[in-house]
Amino acid sequence: MLRIPAFLFLFCTLISLQGIAQSVIKGRVVNAVSQEPVAGASVFISNTSKGTVSDKNGQFELSDIAAGKYDLVISSVGYETNAFSFSSTQLPLNLKVEMQVKVRELENVVVEPSVEEGWDKWGRLFTENFLGMTPAAEQCKIKNEKSIRFRYYKKSNRIIAYCDEPVIVENKSLGYRIKYQLESFEVKFREGSSSYTGFALFEDMDEKKKEVRRRWRQSRDKAFYGSMMHFMRAAYENTLVAEGFEVRRMVRHYNLEKQRVKELYRERARVSSGNVLSVRVGNGSAPVIQGKDSTGADSSAYYTRILNQDDYTDVYARETLTADSLLYAVHPGYKEIYFPNYLLITYKKETEDPAYLAYHREKRSVTFQRSLVWLINPVTIAIYPDGSYYPPDQVFSSAYWGWSEKMAEMLPLDFRPFDKK
């Protein structure tokens, strides 16, 4: 039997306790004006399952925080939300959080007229863009949907949503109850784009039946494998290939002549008064200047041919990439990656969900999951061991992730898969 000297056991215990003490955030929440404590404030680390509420003295404590970069969120009814970005390398932290009373924005400066509308009109649009259109989304329920309000801007043809309390989502597919502090939600109809930002706290739903808990574990694993979180963790560990990811660079060449022709006929249409001809272009029609153009019929035929062309052409590199080829810098606790243009990311351990093809009305056989990723601005992205990345608003995705990376498929950053794939 191996005997451990008492002094060695004591030393190990002290080191362990010291490590725990260093991974702590504690503090006090007060009213910014009166300095009185704010009791019952929700305090949580966004996109994790770590959260608490402030006590009657406004005090709170969160411990056992894993390595990474996070947002600490403090919210309370009637107050503005406070969000504090921190890195685990800064721990321990002792904070004083001053809460500002929320003042309803009455649009003192009217930039654009708008109409306030409700859930009955815009609820479906919200759920499709917030929860998603995956099979998991069908098992999600927003418990306080009537608290979400909408404002439509006719001039810019866009809709925004806001909520004075956390949006409560019950996800029976993954077994989570999610409190989402919605900071922004916008759909731009003209551009065909949607976006939302906020802070999520994940709580495990209670369930006594073993079969249901087993199904939740399987569903969580399925949501994780092939996800952006999975990809970022593999990129950090430099195990992209082993984890099933194939990465290639992609360059998108836009059809500049088509853009020029579109702008040309738009300009001429503004100048002309009713002297336009509608010609068949693909599945729709496009106006083309008729008659008085000096090039006459040749001009109409040329416009038709150009407008039938693709908007862009994608060119894929033949070579696959490793995480090292994306690496920009290495720091204690995180790494920086950078890539120009696009990345084509193929997950080769799982095929597409048939619902993805149905959503896009594609009549073909399923293949591997393929996603496009690009940076909004030429900045480096910090990636962390838990799969988080910063700044998150600089990374955009489309194709498979554009469909799957919605709230219904989201997992907390402290999630670990049950079964290894």
PEMOHU-V756948 format. One record per run of one state. SS is the DSSP state (a for helix, b for strand, c for the rest). FROM is the first residue (numbers start at 1). TO is the last residue. If there is no record, write none. Layout:
ss = [SS | SS]
from = [FROM | FROM]
to = [TO | TO]
This chain:
ss = [c | a | c | b | c | b | c | b | c | b | c | b | c | b | c | b | c | b | c | b | a | c | b | c | b | c | b | c | a | c | a | b | c | a | b | c | b | c | b | c | b | c | b | c | a | c | a | c | b | c | a | c | b | c | b | c | a | c | b | c | b | c | a | b | c | b | c | b | c | a | c | b | c | b | c | b | c | a | b | a | c | a | c]
from = [1 | 6 | 23 | 25 | 32 | 37 | 38 | 42 | 46 | 48 | 49 | 51 | 54 | 59 | 63 | 69 | 76 | 79 | 80 | 82 | 88 | 91 | 93 | 100 | 101 | 102 | 115 | 118 | 119 | 131 | 137 | 140 | 143 | 145 | 148 | 154 | 158 | 164 | 167 | 172 | 176 | 189 | 193 | 205 | 210 | 225 | 228 | 238 | 245 | 255 | 256 | 272 | 276 | 282 | 284 | 290 | 296 | 308 | 312 | 317 | 321 | 322 | 323 | 327 | 332 | 334 | 338 | 342 | 352 | 354 | 361 | 368 | 376 | 381 | 385 | 389 | 391 | 392 | 395 | 400 | 405 | 407 | 410]
to = [5 | 22 | 24 | 31 | 36 | 37 | 41 | 45 | 47 | 48 | 50 | 53 | 58 | 62 | 68 | 75 | 78 | 79 | 81 | 87 | 90 | 92 | 99 | 100 | 101 | 114 | 117 | 118 | 130 | 136 | 139 | 142 | 144 | 147 | 153 | 157 | 163 | 166 | 171 | 175 | 188 | 192 | 204 | 209 | 224 | 227 | 237 | 244 | 254 | 255 | 271 | 275 | 281 | 283 | 289 | 295 | 307 | 311 | 316 | 320 | 321 | 322 | 326 | 331 | 333 | 337 | 341 | 351 | 353 | 360 | 367 | 375 | 380 | 384 | 388 | 390 | 391 | 394 | 399 | 404 | 406 | 409 | 421]
